[in-house]
Amino acid sequence: MASLEKMEKKLREIRFKLEAIGHVPSQKEDRVLYASVKYYYSNYANNPLVIKLKQDFPFESSRSREAMTREESIEYIKSELERLGRIPGPTENRPLYQKVKYFYENHSDIPDIAELIQRFPLTPQKRESMFVGMSFDEKIDVLERYLRKEQSFSSPFGLSRESANVLRFYIKYPDHPRIQQLRMLFPNYQIFGKIMEQCGNDIVSYFRKCFEQYGEIPGEKSIPMEHLWKSCRRVKFLLKSSDGNENPQIRLVLDLINQNIDSKQIKAINTLICKNQECCD
């Protein structure tokens, strides 16, 4: 679990840096950041956290943009703001907005930037809370509907508004019964690691505890479900190992099937089990 948390932390750092400059830098701009982005984009392309990063910060195809020096970036910002007559919002032109924000916050001592700050002040982006007028339970209802629709918890960076609120509630109200249930069904890597420790680092115990307490199992796209798949794959979807002992993860799946659990993932695993042995008769 330490490696997963380490990767999540590294991706969080990468996103922070990319949001600061608004795009993936060229090697000339930032060789270290460019190499980190390229490494994760190339080697973890199917990771949901990396997918979100790639959507928000694709590799630039413009050579002129990639080759920009700091002075050229300032000239680019100046010309764009003078052309528009204002700073565009983050949803209107995110790369330009982030670039302006970065230079305003980190290079206000440069005369050209100081002048732009006076001419085109950066207006704080404020949004009304989505929970206005709601009771505490109604707020949890909103978060639960979102999680059950997505069947997973996303990373805390690059999140939707709903996901960010889920994380906030996970951290602020960990002992609330409904939040405890959602944390177990749709955990992030950190929460999953903590619950796994309580379950003796055994994914079978995790699923059985979840089913015993809540009458359901983790989400279809959740981290626990991903780990169950990996555990079943390691034993080649066979009920019995070469020494004649049952593989507990396979027995878990068969028990869940007998409980008529409505899960596409569990049914898919069961199909592979049946292909490997005569267990469906």
Secondary structure, 3 states (H helix, E strand, C coil): CHHHHHHHHHHHHHHHHHHHHCCCCCCCCCHHHHHHHHHHHHHCCCCHHHHHHHHHCCCCCCHHHHCCCHHHHHHHHHHHHHHHCCCCCCCCCHHHHHHHHHHHHHCCCCHHHHHHHHHCCCCCCCCCCCCCCCCHHHHHHHHHHHHHHHCCCCCCCCCCHHHHHHHHHHHHCCCCHHHHHHHHHCCCHHHHHHHHHHCCCCHHHHHHHHHHHHCCCCCCCCHHHHHHHHHHHHCCCCCECCCCCECHHHHHHHHHHHCCCCCHHHHHHHHHHHHHCCCCC
